[in-house]
Amino acid sequence: MADLAFIDKYKGDKNAFSSKVRAISADLGIDPNWLMATMYKESKLNPQAQNTKYPVGGGYATGLIQFVPNTARSLGTSTSALYNMDALEQLDYVKKYFEPYKNRMRNYFDVYIAVFFPAAIGLEDMAV
């Protein structure tokens, strides 16, 4: 089995993290490297990453995919709870976040854009 993109940057148990990312990706029907690239871009695979530069909704974007406070609440948690989770625990919320987009994410762009602008999932390239 080939290594996942960016797994060498992960600071914890690489085997456990890889296995969980692969399982989540299989369930979502996406390439696990798309999920890894999205998480790396957002947090460098650090579950305690926070964007303290730009507060959102009374808190900070936090975690592997930079959950904002309202999104965390909609998933039944909070950004402070996410901050206190390890990466393996937080992956459960990553999966929960992406589940509504299952079978709609057809490429890396769709996975990444789901974090910012879910309505754009599946759209053709948009003119800038």
MODELLER restraints for C-alpha pairs under 7 A, 6 or more apart:
rsr = mdl.restraints
at = mdl.atoms
rsr.add(forms.Gaussian(group=physical.xy_distance, feature=features.Distance(at['CA:4:A'], at['CA:18:A']), mean=6.99, stdev=0.5))
rsr.add(forms.Gaussian(group=physical.xy_distance, feature=features.Distance(at['CA:4:A'], at['CA:33:A']), mean=5.93, stdev=0.5))
rsr.add(forms.Gaussian(group=physical.xy_distance, feature=features.Distance(at['CA:5:A'], at['CA:33:A']), mean=5.50, stdev=0.5))
rsr.add(forms.Gaussian(group=physical.xy_distance, feature=features.Distance(at['CA:5:A'], at['CA:36:A']), mean=6.25, stdev=0.5))
rsr.add(forms.Gaussian(group=physical.xy_distance, feature=features.Distance(at['CA:5:A'], at['CA:37:A']), mean=6.78, stdev=0.5))
rsr.add(forms.Gaussian(group=physical.xy_distance, feature=features.Distance(at['CA:6:A'], at['CA:36:A']), mean=6.76, stdev=0.5))
rsr.add(forms.Gaussian(group=physical.xy_distance, feature=features.Distance(at['CA:6:A'], at['CA:40:A']), mean=7.00, stdev=0.5))
rsr.add(forms.Gaussian(group=physical.xy_distance, feature=features.Distance(at['CA:7:A'], at['CA:14:A']), mean=6.65, stdev=0.5))
rsr.add(forms.Gaussian(group=physical.xy_distance, feature=features.Distance(at['CA:10:A'], at['CA:45:A']), mean=5.90, stdev=0.5))
rsr.add(forms.Gaussian(group=physical.xy_distance, feature=features.Distance(at['CA:17:A'], at['CA:88:A']), mean=6.33, stdev=0.5))
rsr.add(forms.Gaussian(group=physical.xy_distance, feature=features.Distance(at['CA:21:A'], at['CA:32:A']), mean=6.31, stdev=0.5))
rsr.add(forms.Gaussian(group=physical.xy_distance, feature=features.Distance(at['CA:22:A'], at['CA:32:A']), mean=5.53, stdev=0.5))
rsr.add(forms.Gaussian(group=physical.xy_distance, feature=features.Distance(at['CA:24:A'], at['CA:95:A']), mean=6.19, stdev=0.5))
rsr.add(forms.Gaussian(group=physical.xy_distance, feature=features.Distance(at['CA:25:A'], at['CA:31:A']), mean=6.17, stdev=0.5))
rsr.add(forms.Gaussian(group=physical.xy_distance, feature=features.Distance(at['CA:25:A'], at['CA:32:A']), mean=5.11, stdev=0.5))
rsr.add(forms.Gaussian(group=physical.xy_distance, feature=features.Distance(at['CA:28:A'], at['CA:99:A']), mean=6.64, stdev=0.5))
rsr.add(forms.Gaussian(group=physical.xy_distance, feature=features.Distance(at['CA:28:A'], at['CA:102:A']), mean=5.03, stdev=0.5))
rsr.add(forms.Gaussian(group=physical.xy_distance, feature=features.Distance(at['CA:28:A'], at['CA:103:A']), mean=6.85, stdev=0.5))
rsr.add(forms.Gaussian(group=physical.xy_distance, feature=features.Distance(at['CA:29:A'], at['CA:102:A']), mean=6.75, stdev=0.5))
rsr.add(forms.Gaussian(group=physical.xy_distance, feature=features.Distance(at['CA:29:A'], at['CA:103:A']), mean=6.32, stdev=0.5))
rsr.add(forms.Gaussian(group=physical.xy_distance, feature=features.Distance(at['CA:30:A'], at['CA:105:A']), mean=6.90, stdev=0.5))
rsr.add(forms.Gaussian(group=physical.xy_distance, feature=features.Distance(at['CA:34:A'], at['CA:108:A']), mean=4.92, stdev=0.5))
rsr.add(forms.Gaussian(group=physical.xy_distance, feature=features.Distance(at['CA:34:A'], at['CA:111:A']), mean=6.64, stdev=0.5))
rsr.add(forms.Gaussian(group=physical.xy_distance, feature=features.Distance(at['CA:35:A'], at['CA:111:A']), mean=6.81, stdev=0.5))
rsr.add(forms.Gaussian(group=physical.xy_distance, feature=features.Distance(at['CA:38:A'], at['CA:112:A']), mean=5.43, stdev=0.5))
rsr.add(forms.Gaussian(group=physical.xy_distance, feature=features.Distance(at['CA:39:A'], at['CA:45:A']), mean=5.75, stdev=0.5))
rsr.add(forms.Gaussian(group=physical.xy_distance, feature=features.Distance(at['CA:39:A'], at['CA:64:A']), mean=5.29, stdev=0.5))
rsr.add(forms.Gaussian(group=physical.xy_distance, feature=features.Distance(at['CA:39:A'], at['CA:65:A']), mean=5.32, stdev=0.5))
rsr.add(forms.Gaussian(group=physical.xy_distance, feature=features.Distance(at['CA:42:A'], at['CA:64:A']), mean=6.53, stdev=0.5))
rsr.add(forms.Gaussian(group=physical.xy_distance, feature=features.Distance(at['CA:42:A'], at['CA:65:A']), mean=5.46, stdev=0.5))
rsr.add(forms.Gaussian(group=physical.xy_distance, feature=features.Distance(at['CA:42:A'], at['CA:66:A']), mean=6.22, stdev=0.5))
rsr.add(forms.Gaussian(group=physical.xy_distance, feature=features.Distance(at['CA:43:A'], at['CA:49:A']), mean=5.48, stdev=0.5))
rsr.add(forms.Gaussian(group=physical.xy_distance, feature=features.Distance(at['CA:43:A'], at['CA:63:A']), mean=6.52, stdev=0.5))
rsr.add(forms.Gaussian(group=physical.xy_distance, feature=features.Distance(at['CA:43:A'], at['CA:64:A']), mean=5.23, stdev=0.5))
rsr.add(forms.Gaussian(group=physical.xy_distance, feature=features.Distance(at['CA:43:A'], at['CA:65:A']), mean=6.52, stdev=0.5))
rsr.add(forms.Gaussian(group=physical.xy_distance, feature=features.Distance(at['CA:43:A'], at['CA:66:A']), mean=6.93, stdev=0.5))
rsr.add(forms.Gaussian(group=physical.xy_distance, feature=features.Distance(at['CA:45:A'], at['CA:64:A']), mean=5.74, stdev=0.5))
rsr.add(forms.Gaussian(group=physical.xy_distance, feature=features.Distance(at['CA:46:A'], at['CA:63:A']), mean=6.66, stdev=0.5))
rsr.add(forms.Gaussian(group=physical.xy_distance, feature=features.Distance(at['CA:46:A'], at['CA:64:A']), mean=6.02, stdev=0.5))
rsr.add(forms.Gaussian(group=physical.xy_distance, feature=features.Distance(at['CA:47:A'], at['CA:63:A']), mean=4.24, stdev=0.5))
rsr.add(forms.Gaussian(group=physical.xy_distance, feature=features.Distance(at['CA:47:A'], at['CA:64:A']), mean=4.88, stdev=0.5))
rsr.add(forms.Gaussian(group=physical.xy_distance, feature=features.Distance(at['CA:47:A'], at['CA:83:A']), mean=6.51, stdev=0.5))
rsr.add(forms.Gaussian(group=physical.xy_distance, feature=features.Distance(at['CA:47:A'], at['CA:86:A']), mean=6.27, stdev=0.5))
rsr.add(forms.Gaussian(group=physical.xy_distance, feature=features.Distance(at['CA:47:A'], at['CA:87:A']), mean=5.24, stdev=0.5))
rsr.add(forms.Gaussian(group=physical.xy_distance, feature=features.Distance(at['CA:48:A'], at['CA:62:A']), mean=6.55, stdev=0.5))
rsr.add(forms.Gaussian(group=physical.xy_distance, feature=features.Distance(at['CA:48:A'], at['CA:63:A']), mean=5.25, stdev=0.5))
rsr.add(forms.Gaussian(group=physical.xy_distance, feature=features.Distance(at['CA:48:A'], at['CA:83:A']), mean=4.97, stdev=0.5))
rsr.add(forms.Gaussian(group=physical.xy_distance, feature=features.Distance(at['CA:49:A'], at['CA:62:A']), mean=5.68, stdev=0.5))
rsr.add(forms.Gaussian(group=physical.xy_distance, feature=features.Distance(at['CA:49:A'], at['CA:63:A']), mean=5.17, stdev=0.5))
rsr.add(forms.Gaussian(group=physical.xy_distance, feature=features.Distance(at['CA:50:A'], at['CA:60:A']), mean=6.18, stdev=0.5))
rsr.add(forms.Gaussian(group=physical.xy_distance, feature=features.Distance(at['CA:50:A'], at['CA:61:A']), mean=5.59, stdev=0.5))
rsr.add(forms.Gaussian(group=physical.xy_distance, feature=features.Distance(at['CA:50:A'], at['CA:62:A']), mean=4.46, stdev=0.5))
rsr.add(forms.Gaussian(group=physical.xy_distance, feature=features.Distance(at['CA:50:A'], at['CA:63:A']), mean=6.50, stdev=0.5))
rsr.add(forms.Gaussian(group=physical.xy_distance, feature=features.Distance(at['CA:51:A'], at['CA:60:A']), mean=5.74, stdev=0.5))
rsr.add(forms.Gaussian(group=physical.xy_distance, feature=features.Distance(at['CA:51:A'], at['CA:61:A']), mean=5.38, stdev=0.5))
rsr.add(forms.Gaussian(group=physical.xy_distance, feature=features.Distance(at['CA:51:A'], at['CA:62:A']), mean=6.69, stdev=0.5))
rsr.add(forms.Gaussian(group=physical.xy_distance, feature=features.Distance(at['CA:52:A'], at['CA:60:A']), mean=5.78, stdev=0.5))
rsr.add(forms.Gaussian(group=physical.xy_distance, feature=features.Distance(at['CA:56:A'], at['CA:68:A']), mean=6.54, stdev=0.5))
rsr.add(forms.Gaussian(group=physical.xy_distance, feature=features.Distance(at['CA:57:A'], at['CA:69:A']), mean=6.09, stdev=0.5))
rsr.add(forms.Gaussian(group=physical.xy_distance, feature=features.Distance(at['CA:57:A'], at['CA:70:A']), mean=6.88, stdev=0.5))
rsr.add(forms.Gaussian(group=physical.xy_distance, feature=features.Distance(at['CA:59:A'], at['CA:69:A']), mean=6.10, stdev=0.5))
rsr.add(forms.Gaussian(group=physical.xy_distance, feature=features.Distance(at['CA:60:A'], at['CA:68:A']), mean=6.28, stdev=0.5))
rsr.add(forms.Gaussian(group=physical.xy_distance, feature=features.Distance(at['CA:60:A'], at['CA:69:A']), mean=6.98, stdev=0.5))
rsr.add(forms.Gaussian(group=physical.xy_distance, feature=features.Distance(at['CA:61:A'], at['CA:67:A']), mean=5.08, stdev=0.5))
rsr.add(forms.Gaussian(group=physical.xy_distance, feature=features.Distance(at['CA:61:A'], at['CA:68:A']), mean=4.37, stdev=0.5))
rsr.add(forms.Gaussian(group=physical.xy_distance, feature=features.Distance(at['CA:61:A'], at['CA:69:A']), mean=6.94, stdev=0.5))
rsr.add(forms.Gaussian(group=physical.xy_distance, feature=features.Distance(at['CA:62:A'], at['CA:68:A']), mean=6.55, stdev=0.5))
rsr.add(forms.Gaussian(group=physical.xy_distance, feature=features.Distance(at['CA:62:A'], at['CA:79:A']), mean=5.88, stdev=0.5))
rsr.add(forms.Gaussian(group=physical.xy_distance, feature=features.Distance(at['CA:62:A'], at['CA:83:A']), mean=6.46, stdev=0.5))
rsr.add(forms.Gaussian(group=physical.xy_distance, feature=features.Distance(at['CA:63:A'], at['CA:82:A']), mean=6.54, stdev=0.5))
rsr.add(forms.Gaussian(group=physical.xy_distance, feature=features.Distance(at['CA:63:A'], at['CA:83:A']), mean=6.28, stdev=0.5))
rsr.add(forms.Gaussian(group=physical.xy_distance, feature=features.Distance(at['CA:67:A'], at['CA:79:A']), mean=6.81, stdev=0.5))
rsr.add(forms.Gaussian(group=physical.xy_distance, feature=features.Distance(at['CA:68:A'], at['CA:79:A']), mean=6.88, stdev=0.5))
rsr.add(forms.Gaussian(group=physical.xy_distance, feature=features.Distance(at['CA:69:A'], at['CA:78:A']), mean=6.23, stdev=0.5))
rsr.add(forms.Gaussian(group=physical.xy_distance, feature=features.Distance(at['CA:69:A'], at['CA:79:A']), mean=5.67, stdev=0.5))
rsr.add(forms.Gaussian(group=physical.xy_distance, feature=features.Distance(at['CA:72:A'], at['CA:78:A']), mean=4.86, stdev=0.5))
rsr.add(forms.Gaussian(group=physical.xy_distance, feature=features.Distance(at['CA:72:A'], at['CA:79:A']), mean=5.96, stdev=0.5))
rsr.add(forms.Gaussian(group=physical.xy_distance, feature=features.Distance(at['CA:82:A'], at['CA:90:A']), mean=6.37, stdev=0.5))
rsr.add(forms.Gaussian(group=physical.xy_distance, feature=features.Distance(at['CA:104:A'], at['CA:121:A']), mean=6.87, stdev=0.5))
rsr.add(forms.Gaussian(group=physical.xy_distance, feature=features.Distance(at['CA:104:A'], at['CA:122:A']), mean=6.48, stdev=0.5))
rsr.add(forms.Gaussian(group=physical.xy_distance, feature=features.Distance(at['CA:105:A'], at['CA:111:A']), mean=5.84, stdev=0.5))
rsr.add(forms.Gaussian(group=physical.xy_distance, feature=features.Distance(at['CA:105:A'], at['CA:121:A']), mean=6.52, stdev=0.5))
rsr.add(forms.Gaussian(group=physical.xy_distance, feature=features.Distance(at['CA:105:A'], at['CA:122:A']), mean=6.65, stdev=0.5))
rsr.add(forms.Gaussian(group=physical.xy_distance, feature=features.Distance(at['CA:106:A'], at['CA:122:A']), mean=6.94, stdev=0.5))
rsr.add(forms.Gaussian(group=physical.xy_distance, feature=features.Distance(at['CA:110:A'], at['CA:121:A']), mean=4.92, stdev=0.5))
rsr.add(forms.Gaussian(group=physical.xy_distance, feature=features.Distance(at['CA:110:A'], at['CA:122:A']), mean=6.30, stdev=0.5))
rsr.add(forms.Gaussian(group=physical.xy_distance, feature=features.Distance(at['CA:113:A'], at['CA:120:A']), mean=6.87, stdev=0.5))
rsr.add(forms.Gaussian(group=physical.xy_distance, feature=features.Distance(at['CA:113:A'], at['CA:121:A']), mean=6.60, stdev=0.5))
rsr.add(forms.Gaussian(group=physical.xy_distance, feature=features.Distance(at['CA:114:A'], at['CA:121:A']), mean=6.47, stdev=0.5))
